[in-house]
Amino acid sequence: MLDEKTWYRSKTIWGGVVALGAALAGMFGVRIDAATGGDLAAAIPDAIAALGAVVAILGRLAADRRIA
């Protein structure tokens, strides 16, 4: 593996986060099946990228100085 990526772009990391969340939810009686967990793990990086784009746009709109 020569290519690098940041940790938050890793589907493996998000799969682990979703698995942990599903396990914790199961402790409180909420059940998440494997298909839903896989869908969540695939969707989270895209949702975070979209949120980052919104924050960047709002930051530019709120800025009081021009980009040079």
C-alpha positions as CSV (number, residue, x, y, z in Angstrom):
1,M,0.0,0.0,0.0
2,L,1.7,3.1,-1.2
3,D,-1.3,5.5,-1.4
4,E,-2.1,7.4,1.8
5,K,-5.4,8.9,3.0
6,T,-6.5,10.6,6.1
7,W,-8.1,8.5,8.8
8,Y,-11.6,10.0,8.3
9,R,-11.7,8.9,4.7
10,S,-11.3,5.2,5.7
11,K,-14.4,3.0,5.3
12,T,-12.7,0.6,7.7
13,I,-12.6,3.2,10.5
14,W,-16.2,4.2,9.9
15,G,-17.3,0.6,9.8
16,G,-15.7,0.2,13.2
17,V,-17.4,3.3,14.5
18,V,-20.7,2.1,13.2
19,A,-20.1,-1.4,14.7
20,L,-19.3,0.1,18.0
21,G,-22.4,2.4,17.8
22,A,-24.6,-0.6,16.9
23,A,-23.2,-2.6,19.9
24,L,-23.8,0.3,22.3
25,A,-27.3,0.8,20.8
26,G,-28.0,-2.9,21.3
27,M,-27.2,-2.5,25.0
28,F,-30.2,-0.1,25.1
29,G,-32.5,-2.3,23.1
30,V,-32.0,-0.7,19.7
31,R,-31.2,-3.3,17.0
32,I,-29.2,-2.4,13.8
33,D,-28.9,-5.2,11.2
34,A,-25.7,-5.8,9.2
35,A,-27.1,-4.3,6.0
36,T,-28.1,-1.0,7.7
37,G,-24.7,-0.9,9.5
38,G,-22.9,-1.3,6.1
39,D,-25.0,1.4,4.6
40,L,-24.2,3.8,7.5
41,A,-20.5,3.0,7.2
42,A,-20.5,3.9,3.5
43,A,-22.6,7.0,3.9
44,I,-20.8,8.7,6.9
45,P,-17.6,9.8,4.9
46,D,-19.8,11.4,2.2
47,A,-21.9,13.1,4.8
48,I,-18.8,14.5,6.5
49,A,-17.5,15.7,3.2
50,A,-20.8,17.5,2.5
51,L,-20.8,19.1,6.0
52,G,-17.2,20.3,5.4
53,A,-18.3,21.9,2.1
54,V,-21.1,23.7,3.9
55,V,-18.8,24.9,6.6
56,A,-16.3,26.2,4.0
57,I,-19.0,28.1,2.1
58,L,-20.5,29.6,5.3
59,G,-17.0,30.5,6.5
60,R,-16.3,32.3,3.2
61,L,-19.7,34.2,3.3
62,A,-19.0,35.3,6.9
63,A,-15.4,36.4,6.2
64,D,-14.7,40.1,6.4
65,R,-11.5,40.1,4.2
66,R,-11.0,39.3,0.6
67,I,-8.9,36.3,-0.6
68,A,-5.6,37.6,-2.1
